[in-house]
Amino acid sequence: MRRAESWELALRVAVRKSAARGWTLREQDGYARLEFRGAERPRQTVALPFRWNQEQVGPILARVRNIYLLTLEGHALQEAAAIADGRGPKRQDSWTEALEHFRRQKLEHGNAIKPASWDRYYVPVLELAVQLLEGPKRPPDAATLLDACLRGWPPGSRMRQIRAQSLAQFLRHCVERERFPEGWRPPADLRPHIGVSAAQTAPGHRKGDPLGDLDVLHLLDALPNDPAGRRWADALRLLAELGLRPIELQHLAVRTDPSSGQPLWWCSYRKRSGGGMTAPRWVHPLPLTDWDGRRMEWRLLERWRSGEIDLPPLGGGPGAADAIGTYLKRQRGWQELRERLASRGERVVPYSFRHGYSLRGHQLGIDPGSVALSMGHSLEVHLRSYPWASGQGAAAAFARALAGPANAQPATASSS
């Protein structure tokens, strides 16, 4: 193996100083070859069109620097080398033009949204993103852009989550439809960018505890007996008896079950999850019981079909939970309920009506798979989200097994 000459050593040192860590240069078949080894990327290598000799040191170093700068814009090593060599014309990305294309896509194609939703949930964060991307100090990648654009909203807040999702949609559009460099594809997991609030990181925090039947009935009795109060009472009854997400009040209908011919609740909402989209579903009511153990006869399905139920204004899309929370916070009955549950170390939120449905199903002995199907999520999510569906269920299963004949003979252990 020949010993490297002084100019070769100096060139390799210059490359390491002019690029980030992991960039190296070597000789192959008389020509220069550039190599990059990243911590989270496979090794990449590309041949340079320069002879490996002292006269080519200047051109080699200039080309390496140009390639490195192109990779910072999101180009892969091979693509950056082709652009630097004039074989792949560098695209002049117009973020403003891409934003207009994305706006038309959201308003006119696919699952089109309303202009009001675009103005509320997309415009604030996307206009900020384009301003940064076309400014003098453009963020180098999608992750840095997300952090820069989300700082204006509290960590863990619903609005910060919506803004992150909106920006991620736009960046995916730019990569997949506008053919922007792959480096602008957003991270698959947005949770590190959304963060959690200080209250959520406090010891003992939970997303919300289930409401018992009597807690719900006390709250309903405390609501104002006026047209607005009656509309909100019906909304809360639907949440509690059907185990709905707040947004699903806007996707609720009654259809005829083809197998029985009977009218049943139908929810058309599709929630995006890690495994794709949840499916529309039949929803099975679980009536609450009063102080004497009698089932509440609210006749929600019949009243819905006859047009007697007039839901209150719930805002657009994800705003339903916020609308419900805003109304409840003004009600003395809700304030007293929160204080009462807080004294027990529990936390009540608008989703607590849905959590109560899950607990009621468990108490009635309905298997977790059936409850999960009616609630519109997988069994895995159900068992992870509701500990009583797995922990207590397992305890009950073992108790039933051990309650068998006392004189049953144990199995003989086999030798191994």
SULQUI-V790236 format. One record per residue. PHI is phi in whole degrees, -180 to 180 (* if undefined). PSI is psi as a letter, one per 40 degrees, with the letter a starting at -180 (none if undefined). Layout:
BEGIN
phi=PHI psi=PSI
phi=PHI psi=PSI
END
This chain:
BEGIN
phi=* psi=h
phi=-75 psi=i
phi=-84 psi=h
phi=-65 psi=i
phi=-80 psi=i
phi=-62 psi=d
phi=-67 psi=d
phi=-67 psi=d
phi=-62 psi=d
phi=-66 psi=d
phi=-65 psi=d
phi=-65 psi=d
phi=-64 psi=d
phi=-64 psi=d
phi=-65 psi=d
phi=-63 psi=d
phi=-79 psi=d
phi=-91 psi=e
phi=-132 psi=i
phi=-77 psi=i
phi=-63 psi=h
phi=105 psi=e
phi=-95 psi=h
phi=-138 psi=i
phi=-131 psi=h
phi=-148 psi=i
phi=-101 psi=h
phi=-146 psi=h
phi=55 psi=f
phi=86 psi=e
phi=-122 psi=i
phi=-81 psi=i
phi=-131 psi=h
phi=-98 psi=h
phi=-135 psi=i
phi=-131 psi=h
phi=-121 psi=h
phi=-100 psi=i
phi=-65 psi=d
phi=-117 psi=e
phi=-129 psi=i
phi=-67 psi=i
phi=-62 psi=h
phi=-121 psi=i
phi=-146 psi=i
phi=-151 psi=i
phi=-82 psi=i
phi=-103 psi=i
phi=-84 psi=f
phi=-131 psi=h
phi=-65 psi=i
phi=-86 psi=g
phi=-150 psi=i
phi=-66 psi=d
phi=-68 psi=d
phi=-97 psi=e
phi=-58 psi=d
phi=-60 psi=d
phi=-60 psi=d
phi=-62 psi=d
phi=-64 psi=d
phi=-65 psi=d
phi=-67 psi=d
phi=-60 psi=d
phi=-63 psi=d
phi=-64 psi=d
phi=-63 psi=d
phi=-60 psi=d
phi=-64 psi=d
phi=-68 psi=d
phi=-67 psi=d
phi=-65 psi=d
phi=-85 psi=e
phi=109 psi=e
phi=-79 psi=i
phi=-69 psi=i
phi=-59 psi=d
phi=-62 psi=d
phi=-66 psi=d
phi=-64 psi=d
phi=-65 psi=d
phi=-67 psi=d
phi=-64 psi=d
phi=-64 psi=d
phi=-90 psi=e
phi=83 psi=e
phi=-96 psi=e
phi=-141 psi=g
phi=-56 psi=h
phi=-68 psi=h
phi=-77 psi=h
phi=-91 psi=g
phi=-67 psi=h
phi=-108 psi=h
phi=-68 psi=d
phi=-64 psi=d
phi=-65 psi=d
phi=-63 psi=d
phi=-64 psi=d
phi=-65 psi=d
phi=-62 psi=d
phi=-66 psi=d
phi=-60 psi=d
phi=-65 psi=d
phi=-62 psi=d
phi=-71 psi=d
phi=-90 psi=d
phi=-121 psi=e
phi=-135 psi=i
phi=59 psi=a
phi=-81 psi=g
phi=-61 psi=i
phi=-104 psi=i
phi=-81 psi=i
phi=-55 psi=d
phi=-65 psi=d
phi=-68 psi=d
phi=-61 psi=d
phi=-64 psi=d
phi=-85 psi=d
phi=-101 psi=e
phi=-113 psi=d
phi=-55 psi=d
phi=-58 psi=d
phi=-80 psi=d
phi=-74 psi=d
phi=-66 psi=d
phi=-65 psi=d
phi=-62 psi=d
phi=-65 psi=d
phi=-61 psi=d
phi=-70 psi=d
phi=-69 psi=d
phi=-104 psi=e
phi=-91 psi=a
phi=-72 psi=d
phi=-119 psi=g
phi=-66 psi=h
phi=-57 psi=i
phi=-77 psi=e
phi=-156 psi=i
phi=-65 psi=d
phi=-63 psi=d
phi=-66 psi=d
phi=-64 psi=d
phi=-57 psi=d
phi=-61 psi=d
phi=-66 psi=d
phi=-85 psi=e
phi=-101 psi=e
phi=-64 psi=d
phi=-76 psi=e
phi=-120 psi=i
phi=-59 psi=h
phi=-57 psi=h
phi=80 psi=e
phi=-74 psi=i
phi=-62 psi=d
phi=-67 psi=d
phi=-65 psi=d
phi=-63 psi=d
phi=-63 psi=d
phi=-62 psi=d
phi=-62 psi=d
phi=-66 psi=d
phi=-65 psi=d
phi=-66 psi=d
phi=-63 psi=d
phi=-60 psi=d
phi=-63 psi=d
phi=-66 psi=d
phi=-63 psi=d
phi=-60 psi=d
phi=-63 psi=d
phi=-75 psi=d
phi=-87 psi=d
phi=-107 psi=d
phi=-97 psi=e
phi=62 psi=f
phi=-73 psi=i
phi=-55 psi=i
phi=-60 psi=d
phi=-62 psi=e
phi=-92 psi=e
phi=-68 psi=h
phi=-72 psi=i
phi=-60 psi=i
phi=-67 psi=d
phi=-108 psi=h
phi=-90 psi=e
phi=-58 psi=d
phi=-62 psi=d
phi=-85 psi=d
phi=-74 psi=d
phi=73 psi=a
phi=-133 psi=i
phi=-75 psi=i
phi=-61 psi=d
phi=-66 psi=d
phi=-71 psi=d
phi=-89 psi=e
phi=-68 psi=i
phi=-57 psi=h
phi=82 psi=e
phi=-69 psi=i
phi=-135 psi=i
phi=-67 psi=d
phi=157 psi=i
phi=-101 psi=i
phi=-71 psi=i
phi=-89 psi=h
phi=-73 psi=i
phi=-57 psi=d
phi=-68 psi=d
phi=-61 psi=d
phi=-65 psi=d
phi=-66 psi=d
phi=-59 psi=d
phi=-64 psi=d
phi=-61 psi=d
phi=-66 psi=d
phi=-87 psi=e
phi=-72 psi=i
phi=-60 psi=i
phi=-94 psi=g
phi=-128 psi=i
phi=-53 psi=d
phi=-66 psi=d
phi=-62 psi=d
phi=-70 psi=d
phi=-64 psi=d
phi=-67 psi=d
phi=-62 psi=d
phi=-65 psi=d
phi=-61 psi=d
phi=-70 psi=d
phi=-63 psi=d
phi=-65 psi=d
phi=-60 psi=d
phi=-73 psi=d
phi=-77 psi=d
phi=-108 psi=e
phi=66 psi=f
phi=-85 psi=i
phi=-72 psi=i
phi=-52 psi=d
phi=-63 psi=d
phi=-74 psi=e
phi=-60 psi=d
phi=-88 psi=e
phi=-128 psi=f
phi=-98 psi=i
phi=-154 psi=i
phi=-118 psi=h
phi=-128 psi=i
phi=-89 psi=h
phi=-70 psi=h
phi=-64 psi=d
phi=-80 psi=d
phi=-109 psi=e
phi=76 psi=e
phi=-97 psi=i
phi=-72 psi=h
phi=-136 psi=i
phi=-70 psi=i
phi=-134 psi=h
phi=-115 psi=h
phi=-94 psi=e
phi=-68 psi=h
phi=-123 psi=h
phi=-96 psi=h
phi=-75 psi=h
phi=-133 psi=i
phi=-60 psi=d
phi=-96 psi=e
phi=125 psi=b
phi=-116 psi=h
phi=-72 psi=i
phi=-97 psi=i
phi=-56 psi=i
phi=-153 psi=i
phi=-78 psi=i
phi=-118 psi=h
phi=-106 psi=h
phi=-71 psi=i
phi=-124 psi=g
phi=-59 psi=i
phi=-81 psi=i
phi=-118 psi=i
phi=-90 psi=a
phi=-62 psi=d
phi=-97 psi=e
phi=80 psi=e
phi=-92 psi=i
phi=-71 psi=h
phi=-75 psi=h
phi=-105 psi=g
phi=-87 psi=e
phi=53 psi=f
phi=-64 psi=d
phi=-65 psi=d
phi=-64 psi=d
phi=-68 psi=d
phi=-64 psi=d
phi=-65 psi=d
phi=-87 psi=e
phi=82 psi=e
phi=-79 psi=d
phi=-92 psi=h
phi=-119 psi=h
phi=-70 psi=i
phi=-74 psi=i
phi=-65 psi=h
phi=-116 psi=e
phi=75 psi=a
phi=-104 psi=h
phi=57 psi=b
phi=-62 psi=e
phi=-71 psi=e
phi=-62 psi=d
phi=-62 psi=d
phi=-66 psi=d
phi=-64 psi=d
phi=-65 psi=d
phi=-62 psi=d
phi=-64 psi=d
phi=-65 psi=d
phi=-65 psi=d
phi=-62 psi=d
phi=-85 psi=e
phi=-94 psi=h
phi=-61 psi=d
phi=-62 psi=d
phi=-70 psi=d
phi=-63 psi=d
phi=-67 psi=d
phi=-63 psi=d
phi=-62 psi=d
phi=-65 psi=d
phi=-65 psi=d
phi=-72 psi=d
phi=-63 psi=d
phi=-66 psi=d
phi=-96 psi=e
phi=78 psi=f
phi=-115 psi=i
phi=-129 psi=h
phi=-110 psi=h
phi=-139 psi=i
phi=-55 psi=d
phi=-73 psi=e
phi=-64 psi=d
phi=-65 psi=d
phi=-67 psi=d
phi=-63 psi=d
phi=-64 psi=d
phi=-61 psi=d
phi=-62 psi=d
phi=-64 psi=d
phi=-62 psi=d
phi=-62 psi=d
phi=-65 psi=d
phi=-65 psi=d
phi=-85 psi=e
phi=84 psi=e
phi=-77 psi=h
phi=-65 psi=i
phi=-57 psi=d
phi=-62 psi=d
phi=-70 psi=d
phi=-64 psi=d
phi=-61 psi=d
phi=-62 psi=d
phi=-70 psi=d
phi=-85 psi=e
phi=83 psi=f
phi=-146 psi=i
phi=-75 psi=i
phi=-62 psi=d
phi=-61 psi=d
phi=-63 psi=d
phi=-62 psi=d
phi=-67 psi=d
phi=-73 psi=d
phi=-84 psi=d
phi=-123 psi=g
phi=-60 psi=d
phi=-67 psi=d
phi=-76 psi=e
phi=-118 psi=d
phi=-62 psi=d
phi=-68 psi=d
phi=-63 psi=d
phi=-65 psi=d
phi=-61 psi=d
phi=-66 psi=d
phi=-63 psi=d
phi=-68 psi=d
phi=-63 psi=d
phi=-65 psi=d
phi=-66 psi=d
phi=-78 psi=e
phi=-86 psi=e
phi=-72 psi=a
phi=-55 psi=h
phi=-69 psi=d
phi=-96 psi=e
phi=-67 psi=h
phi=-79 psi=h
phi=-69 psi=i
phi=-70 psi=i
phi=-79 psi=h
phi=-72 psi=h
phi=-90 psi=i
phi=-77 psi=i
phi=-123 psi=none
END
